[in-house]
Amino acid sequence: MKRPDVKMLRRRARRFARWTGSIAYRSIVVPLLEQEETEHALDLACRLAADRGAQVVLVAPLVVERELPLDAHFEGRLTALKERLESAAAVATSYGVGVRREIVRTRPGSLGEDVARIAAERRAELVVVGAPVESRRGFHLPFSREVLLLVRDAPCRVMIATGPVAGTGATAARTTVPPWHDGVARRTSSSAFSARTPSSPPPTGTSARLSTTRSG
């Protein structure tokens, strides 16, 4: 696998830093996925929201198997999702930002499209999602299919927080977020990718322009 050009990535990081400093956000969407990178995505989104006076929209996905109706009853899972939304909201509140909580019912493989729909409905200027880099596949398709679908379909910028060390997290497979350290915000360092989304092609052969930065 060809190694990335470090100098080029640094130049992109500087351009990305200038870009984020010049944009005013009103609404930032954060999908709460069950992977460690989600913590870094929330941290990054809250920092941006606090700096720019934006609201954070927390989206907790409930995946419903295709053989079940979309409105099937899941009392236990819904209760767990509400608790995780509350924990994530406590983190956002500790940054002094406004919070909106949503639970979205989705089908396997459709999460990216549904998050993009919510971003459009809320007129979000940014989506921040936590996802590991699948480095074994190289930089042509660095993320999971659901993340690439989100990049393709979102009506706004998508920022991908890859955690403190890119590629070390588990691939997204389920849809709840782990406990948020008793609701205490953690100031962490994380890598991030940003893609301009409206003109991005489908995941098979995606060529979205990505830039990287490190926050912390």
C-alpha positions as CSV (number, residue, x, y, z in Angstrom):
1,M,0.0,0.0,0.0
2,K,1.3,3.4,-0.9
3,R,2.0,5.6,2.1
4,P,0.4,9.0,2.2
5,D,2.5,12.1,1.6
6,V,3.0,13.6,5.1
7,K,3.8,17.1,3.7
8,M,0.7,17.1,1.6
9,L,-1.4,16.1,4.6
10,R,0.0,18.9,6.7
11,R,-0.7,21.4,3.9
12,R,-4.3,20.1,3.8
13,A,-4.5,20.3,7.6
14,R,-3.5,24.0,7.5
15,R,-6.1,24.7,4.8
16,F,-8.7,22.9,6.8
17,A,-7.9,24.9,9.9
18,R,-8.4,28.1,8.0
19,W,-11.6,26.8,6.5
20,T,-13.2,25.8,9.9
21,G,-12.2,29.2,11.3
22,S,-14.0,31.1,8.6
23,I,-17.4,29.3,8.6
24,A,-20.3,30.1,10.9
25,Y,-22.3,27.1,11.9
26,R,-25.9,27.2,13.2
27,S,-26.5,23.4,13.5
28,I,-24.1,20.5,13.8
29,V,-25.3,16.9,13.5
30,V,-23.6,14.2,15.5
31,P,-24.6,10.5,15.0
32,L,-24.0,8.5,18.1
33,L,-22.5,5.2,17.0
34,E,-21.1,2.4,19.1
35,Q,-17.4,2.9,18.6
36,E,-14.7,4.8,20.4
37,E,-14.3,7.4,17.7
38,T,-17.8,8.7,18.5
39,E,-16.4,10.2,21.7
40,H,-13.9,12.2,19.7
41,A,-16.6,13.3,17.2
42,L,-18.8,14.6,20.0
43,D,-15.8,16.4,21.6
44,L,-14.9,18.0,18.2
45,A,-18.5,19.0,17.4
46,C,-19.0,20.6,20.8
47,R,-15.8,22.6,20.5
48,L,-16.9,23.9,17.1
49,A,-20.4,24.7,18.4
50,A,-19.1,26.5,21.4
51,D,-16.8,28.6,19.3
52,R,-19.5,29.6,16.8
53,G,-22.7,29.6,18.9
54,A,-24.2,26.6,17.1
55,Q,-26.6,24.0,18.3
56,V,-25.6,20.3,18.4
57,V,-28.2,17.8,17.1
58,L,-27.5,14.3,18.6
59,V,-28.9,11.4,16.5
60,A,-29.2,8.0,18.1
61,P,-30.0,5.3,15.5
62,L,-32.3,2.3,16.2
63,V,-31.6,-0.3,13.5
64,V,-34.7,-2.4,12.8
65,E,-34.2,-5.7,10.9
66,R,-35.9,-5.9,7.5
67,E,-38.2,-8.7,8.5
68,L,-39.8,-6.4,11.2
69,P,-42.0,-3.3,10.7
70,L,-40.1,-0.1,11.1
71,D,-42.4,0.9,14.0
72,A,-41.9,-2.3,15.9
73,H,-41.7,-2.0,19.7
74,F,-38.3,-2.0,21.3
75,E,-38.9,-0.7,24.8
76,G,-35.6,-1.9,26.2
77,R,-33.5,-0.6,23.3
78,L,-35.3,2.7,23.2
79,T,-34.7,3.2,26.9
80,A,-31.0,2.5,26.5
81,L,-30.9,5.0,23.5
82,K,-32.6,7.7,25.5
83,E,-30.1,7.2,28.4
84,R,-27.2,7.5,26.0
85,L,-28.7,10.6,24.5
86,E,-29.0,12.1,27.9
87,S,-25.4,11.3,28.6
88,A,-24.2,12.8,25.4
89,A,-26.4,15.8,26.0
90,A,-24.7,16.3,29.4
91,V,-21.3,16.4,27.6
92,A,-22.6,19.0,25.1
93,T,-24.1,21.0,27.9
94,S,-20.8,21.1,29.7
95,Y,-19.5,23.1,26.7
96,G,-22.3,25.5,27.0
97,V,-24.0,24.7,23.7
98,G,-27.7,24.0,22.9
99,V,-28.7,20.4,22.3
100,R,-31.4,18.7,20.3
101,R,-32.0,14.9,20.7
102,E,-33.4,12.6,18.1
103,I,-33.9,8.8,17.7
104,V,-34.0,7.7,14.1
105,R,-35.3,4.3,13.1
106,T,-33.3,2.9,10.2
107,R,-32.6,-0.3,8.3
108,P,-29.3,-2.2,8.1
109,G,-27.1,-0.4,5.6
110,S,-29.3,2.7,5.5
111,L,-27.9,4.7,8.5
112,G,-25.8,7.0,6.3
113,E,-28.8,8.0,4.2
114,D,-31.0,8.6,7.2
115,V,-28.4,10.8,8.9
116,A,-28.1,12.7,5.7
117,R,-31.9,13.2,5.6
118,I,-31.9,14.5,9.2
119,A,-29.1,16.9,8.3
120,A,-31.2,18.2,5.4
121,E,-34.3,18.5,7.6
122,R,-32.4,20.4,10.3
123,R,-30.6,22.5,7.7
124,A,-27.3,21.5,9.3
125,E,-24.1,23.1,8.1
126,L,-21.9,20.2,9.3
127,V,-22.1,16.6,10.2
128,V,-19.4,15.2,12.5
129,V,-19.2,11.4,12.6
130,G,-16.8,9.2,14.4
131,A,-15.3,6.3,12.3
132,P,-12.1,4.3,12.2
133,V,-9.9,4.4,9.1
134,E,-10.0,1.0,7.4
135,S,-6.3,1.4,6.5
136,R,-5.9,-2.1,5.1
137,R,-8.0,-1.0,2.1
138,G,-5.8,1.9,1.5
139,F,-6.9,5.5,1.0
140,H,-9.1,4.9,-2.0
141,L,-12.0,3.6,0.2
142,P,-10.8,4.5,3.7
143,F,-14.1,4.3,5.6
144,S,-17.1,1.9,5.9
145,R,-19.8,1.9,3.3
146,E,-22.3,3.6,5.6
147,V,-19.9,6.5,6.3
148,L,-19.2,6.9,2.5
149,L,-23.0,6.9,1.9
150,L,-23.3,9.7,4.4
151,V,-20.5,11.6,2.7
152,R,-22.3,11.1,-0.7
153,D,-25.8,12.0,0.4
154,A,-25.4,14.7,3.1
155,P,-26.4,18.2,1.9
156,C,-23.5,19.8,3.9
157,R,-19.9,19.2,4.9
158,V,-19.1,15.9,6.7
159,M,-16.3,15.8,9.2
160,I,-15.0,12.4,10.1
161,A,-13.3,12.1,13.5
162,T,-11.0,9.1,13.4
163,G,-9.9,9.2,17.1
164,P,-6.4,9.7,18.6
165,V,-4.8,7.1,16.3
166,A,-6.4,6.5,13.0
167,G,-7.4,3.0,12.2
168,T,-7.2,1.5,15.7
169,G,-11.0,1.4,16.4
170,A,-13.4,-1.3,15.6
171,T,-15.4,-1.1,12.4
172,A,-19.0,0.2,13.0
173,A,-21.4,-2.7,13.2
174,R,-24.0,-1.7,15.8
175,T,-25.7,1.5,16.6
176,T,-25.5,2.6,20.2
177,V,-22.9,4.7,21.9
178,P,-20.9,3.5,24.9
179,P,-21.2,5.3,28.3
180,W,-20.0,8.9,28.3
181,H,-17.9,8.8,31.4
182,D,-20.7,9.8,33.7
183,G,-21.6,12.8,31.5
184,V,-18.2,14.4,32.0
185,A,-16.7,16.0,28.9
186,R,-13.2,14.8,28.1
187,R,-10.8,17.0,26.2
188,T,-9.2,14.6,23.8
189,S,-7.1,14.8,20.7
190,S,-8.5,13.4,17.5
191,S,-7.7,13.2,13.8
192,A,-10.4,14.4,11.4
193,F,-11.2,14.2,7.7
194,S,-13.5,16.7,6.0
195,A,-15.3,16.1,2.7
196,R,-17.3,18.4,0.4
197,T,-20.4,16.2,0.0
198,P,-23.1,17.3,-2.6
199,S,-21.1,16.3,-5.6
200,S,-19.4,13.2,-4.2
201,P,-19.9,10.0,-6.2
202,P,-21.2,6.7,-4.8
203,P,-19.0,4.6,-2.6
204,T,-17.9,2.3,-5.4
205,G,-15.2,4.6,-6.7
206,T,-15.7,7.5,-4.4
207,S,-13.3,10.4,-5.0
208,A,-14.5,12.9,-2.4
209,R,-11.8,15.5,-1.5
210,L,-10.6,14.8,2.0
211,S,-8.4,17.0,4.2
212,T,-7.0,16.1,7.6
213,T,-6.5,17.9,10.8
214,R,-5.8,17.1,14.4
215,S,-7.6,18.8,17.3
216,G,-6.6,19.0,20.9
